[in-house]
């Protein structure tokens, strides 16, 4: 759009400034809405009927619904690449000893977690609304601003340190191409965008995904989902992301270091697979989507754990036991089991074309989960399409997760596993590769190589 002269003026008067900003914002929103509406009318009345498909009309309507909340990926990408080039030239980590590097990483992560806790307290104080709480919130906000300034100064250095640590682990595992870790491990700590997931109402399948601004209010998310449901006959969910595989990749820093390590490696795996058939076929169907995400989970978890063991052994959680745990009292409410039961019943209802009944059932079940302390905002087809993509976790429904885990267990190395899956073009390739390795093990008559890997928070299909 052309520049708006109102936007270019910043009056001295505070009230006039607010007025101008409001005019600028409303003006842009109105012009954009008019443009989209005229474009839709043009498509309907002037494009030949055999050229205009119902899908084209629905796509334009979807654009109108999300207008104003798109995340500016290109702008973020340009800014992140510029900062990475700057860091590559300055190499701020070069003067640090290994011990100083490790200490800086731990301090950064602890400060990020503290910021998250303070922001939670601020939200609570504003909700209370009394004068004492509001005063406390202002004091906490000042502390958050101070800590964010500290984090901004040391963030590029911490990113460079973590990139080197993970790259070293990948090199020792012979991952990458041309004898090098390629693409290079590059990530950026940032507030990740929200993600709008679209699924048909008559089946569970992610058919669209749109990145939205991270600060989109919950009320707007809910309205957007309802509008898409009512006007486009799609199931919709706006959810958060722990990472996003641009280049450099996005990773949130308000998590523990184990999760951060596995997520950096998870997102790198997506970048790597972009050069291979598995990544090229990511959007073919729900199964290929699930294979891609589960492979990234397996690689991310294993690389993350090995990196933690090498550099931060004191922060590494204990490895999964090879022996079954002793029997323990059954929990009164087993989240994974209850969600699995919910999913299976929904699938049966959708197969019988009982769509409205399935949606009423999911809402009833959502209330049950909330009553047991699992605050799921929306439970629908899009929820299962999104969370079911991570098939390596204990709550997963898809058989793809166990198949890929067995494939990793039968693989002599992580590099062998990666080189095997990178050529997959459809789910049948997974079955063929698994059968081949099973036959090889049977012919050798030896014990299968062991494989254990801790699950990351993103790995559990329904534990977010």
N, C-alpha and C positions, 0 to 999 in steps of 0.2 A: 504494500500500500504506500501511497505517497505520504510525505510528512504532513502532520496536522499542525498548522501554525499555532494553535492553542497549546499544543504539547511543548512547543519550543520556548515558551515564555514561563519564567518562574518569578511571579510577582513577589515583592517584599512583604506585602501583607499576608499574614498566615491564613486569614479567612478567604482572601482572594485566591491564594495558592490552592487551598482545598477545593474552592469552586472550580478553578481551572482544571485541576486534576480530575474532578468528577466529570466535567464536560469532556475532557480528553478520553477518559475510560468509556463513558457512555457513548460518545461519538464513534469511537472505534468499534464498539460492540454492535451498535445499530447499523453502521455501514457494512460490517462483516455479515450480519444476519440478513440484511437486504440483498447483499451480493449472492449469498448462498441460496436464498429463496428465488431470486431471479434466475440463477443458474438451473435450479431444479425445474422451474416453470419452462425454461427454454428446452431442457431435455425432454420434458413431457409433451410440449406442443409443437416443437420444431424439428426434433430429431425423428427420422423415420421409425415407424413402429418396429420394424424388423431389426433396427440397430439398438434400440433402447430396451434393455432387459429389466425385469423386476429387480434383479440384484443391483443394477446400477442405481436405480431409484432408492433402494434401501441404503446403499452405501452413502449416497448424498444426504439422505435424512440423518444417518448416523453422524456424519460430519457436522450437521447443524446442531445435533444434540450435545456433542462434546466441544463445540466451538468455544474458544476462549480458555480452554483448560489443557490444550496440547502442551506436552513438555518440549521445549526447544532443544532437540537433540543436536542439531547442527551447531548452534551457538555453544552448547556445553562442550561439544567435541573440539571445536576450534580453541576454546579457552584451555581445555585440558591438555591438548597437544602442545600448545605454546608453553605451558608451565612445565611439561615434561622435557621439552627441548632446553628450557632454561636450566632445569635441574641437571640434565645431562652435561651441560657445559660447566656449570659451577661445581658439581659433585660435592655437595655439602657434607656427605658422610665420610669423605676420604680422610679427614683428620681424626676420626673416632677410632678408638681401640675396639676390638670385639666385645669386651665387657661393657664399654660405654654405649655401644650400639644396642646391645641387648637391654641395658637399663633404660635407654631412651624409649625403646619400643614399649616396654612394660609401663613406664610412666605415662606415655601417650594414651595407651588403651585404658589405663585406670582413670585418667582425666576424662576421656570420652564417656566412660560409664558414669562418672560423677555428674557430668553435664546432663546426661539422660535422667538421672535420679532427681537433679534439681529442677529440670523442666517438668517432671511429673509432679513435684511439690508445688510448682508455680501454677500448674493447671488446677490442682486441688484447691489452692488458696483462692484463685479467681472464682472457682465454683462456689466456695463458701460465701464470698462476696462482702463480708463485714470489713470494717475499716482496718482492724488489726491484721486480718489475713491479707488484705490488699497491700498494706504497708510491707508486710513480710515478703509478699510476692515481688514488690519493687526492689527490695534488697537482694533477693535471690537472683532477679534478672540482671542486676548489676554484676553479681558474681559470675553468672553464666557468660555475660559479655566479656569479662576479664579472662575467663578460662578459654573462651573461643579465640581470643586474640593470641593467647599463648599457643594454642593448638595450631593456629594458622601459620605461625612462624616455624614450628618444627614438623608440620605435616609432610612437606616434600622430602625432608631427610628420612623420616620414618618410612615413607613409601619406598624410597630407594633402598633402604636396609632390608625391608621385607621382600622386595622384588629379588634382591641378590640371594637372600636365604632360600627362597623357593626355587630360584633358577639353579642353585647349587644342588638341591635335592633332585630336581628333574634331570640335571646332567648326570648325576650318579645312577639314575634309573634309565638313562639312554632314551629319554623322550625328546621329541621334536623332529626336525627334518634336516637333512644335509649335515648330520653330525653335530648340530647345534640345537639349542632350545629355540625353536622357531614356531610361531612368532615369539619375539622376546616377551617376557613377563612384564606387563605394564598395567598398573591399575591406579585408580584415583579414589581416595576417601571422599565421599560426598553423600548428601542426603538423596537417596535413590528415589526415582519417580514412582508414582502409583501406577498400577497396571489395570486397564479395563479389559476383562476377559469376556468374550462373546461365545456362547454355545447355542446350538439349536435347542428348542424346547422339547423336541420329540426324541432326543438322544443326548448322550454325554460326549461331547467332542468340542475341543477348542477350535473355532473356525476363524477367529480374529483376536488380535491383541493390540491395544493402543496405549502408549505411554502418556500419562497425564502428570500435571504439576504435582510435586510432593505436598504442597500446602492446600490441596483441594479439600474444603470442609466436608465433614461426614454428611451433613444435610444435603449438599450438592451431589455427593456420591449416590446417596439413596434416591434422590430425585432422578438422576441420570439413569440408574438401573431400572426404576419403575417406568420411565418414559420409553426406554428401549423395549422393555417387556410388553408394554401396552400398545405401542405404535408400530414396532417392527417384528413382534412375535419372536423375539430372541430372549434367551436367558442371559443376564449380565451380572458381573461382579467387579467392583473396584477393590483391589487388594494391594498390599505392600510387597516390595521386592527387597531381598537381602543383597542382591547383586544384579548387575545388568551387563551383558557381554557386548558392549561397544569396544572400541579400541582407542585409548586405554579403557579397561573395564571399570564399571562403577561398583564400589563396595562400601557398605555402611560401616562406620567405626564404632557404633554403640553396641558392641557385642564382646564376648570373651575372645581371647587370642586364638584358642583352638578353632573356633568357628570362623574367625577372620582368615586364618591360614587356609582352611579347607575351601572357603568361598573364593579366595584369590585363585587357587588351583582349579576349582570348578569352572570359573569363568574363563580361565586360560584354555581349558579343554574345549569350550565352545569356539573360541577363536581358532584353535588348532583344527578342529573339525570343519571349519569353514573352507578349508583347502582340500577336503576329502568328501567322498560320496555321502557318508553318514550325515554330515552337516548340510550338504546340498539338499537332502531329502527331509530336513527337519519338519517342514510344514506340509508334507504329503498327507499325513493322517495322524490320528491320535496315537497310534502305536509307534510311529517313527518319532513323534514328539517325545513320547515316554522313553524310548530307547536312548535318544540323545541326552535327556536330562538325567537318566539313571547312570549312563556311562560317565557323565560329568561328575555325578555324586561319588561314584566308586573311585575315580581318579583323584578327585578333590579330597576325599576323606583319607586316602592312602598317602598322598603327597603331604597333606596337611599334618597328619600324624607323624610321619617320618621327619618333617621339618621341625616340629615341636620337640621331638625326641632328641634331635641333634643340638638345638639351640636353647630350648626352654624346657628341659626335662622335669624341672620342679613344678611346672604348670600343666604337665601332661596328665590327663585322666587315666586311670588304670585301663589296660587293654581288656577287651571282652574275654571272658573265661571260656576255654574250650569245652568245659564241662557244664552240663545243665545246672542251673541254680537250684538250691534246695527248695522244696515246696514252701510256699508262703501263703498266708491267708489271702483269699481272693478279694480284690478290691470291690467295694460296694458298687462302684461304677467304673467299668473298664472302658476308657475313651475309645481306644482302637477297636475293641470288639463291638462296641455300640455303633461306631461310625461304619464299620464294615457291614453290620446288619442293616443299617440305614441304606447304604449304597446298594446292596444287593436287592433290597425290596424296591428301591426306586427304579433300578434297571428292569425288573420284572414288570412294574407298572408301565414304564415307557414302552416296553416291547408289546404290551397289550394296548398301546395307544391311549392309556388313561393318564393323559398329561396333567389335567387339572387336579386329579386325585393325587398324583405324584407330588405336585407342588404343595398341596395342602398337607400332605404327609411330611414333607421336608420341613415345613414351617412348624408343625407340631413337634417334630424331633429336635429342631433348633431350640425350642423352648425348654425341652428336657435337658439338653446340653447346658444351656444357660443356668438352669436350676441347680446343676451340679458344678457350677463354677467355670464352665468353658464358654467364654463370652463371644460366641460366633454371631457376627452381625447379620449375616445372610447365608442361608444354606439352600443352594439351588443347583441346577445342572452345571452352571459355569463354575461353581465352587468345586465340584467333583472333577470337572475337566481340568482345572488349574492344579489343584492339590494332588490329584491322582497322577500327575506327570512324573512325580518323584517316587519311583516304584521300588526303591531299595530300603524303605523304612518299614518298621513293624506294623504300621497301619495301612500299608499299601494293599490294594485289591488286585492289581494287574499281575498276571503270571510272568510278565517280562522281567520284573525285578529278580525273582529267584533264578531265572534262566541266566541272566547276566552275572549274578553272583556266582553261580556254578561255573560259568565260562571263565570267570576270573580265577576261581579256585583250581581249575584244570590248566590254567596258563602258567608256564614256568616263570614268567616275569610280568611286571606291569607293562613293560614295553611290548611284549608279545600280545598281551590283551588289547592294548591300544591299537597296534598294527592290524590286529584281526578285525576289530569292530569298525575301524575307520572306513572299510570298504563296503559296509552294509548299505544296501539300497532299499530293502524292504524287510519286514519281520521274518520272512522265510530264510533270509540269510543268517539270522541268529540261530534258528533251528538247525540249519545245515552245519554251521560252525560248531555248535554244541555236540551234535551227533559225531562229527569228525573227531573231536577231542575225546569224547567218551570211548569211541572205538580204539583210539590210540592207547588210552589208559588200560582198557581191557586187554589189548594185545601185549602190553608191557607187563601186566599183572602186578603192577606196583601200587602202592598207596597213593592216593591223590594228594598233590601238594596242598598244604594248609593255607588258608587265607582268612584273615580277620581284620576288620576295619571298623572303627567307631563311627556311628552315624552322626552326621552333622544336623543342626536344627532344620536345615532345608530338606534333609533327606526323607524325613517322615512325611508321608503323604497327607496326614491329617493332624499333625501336631503343631501347626503354626499358630 
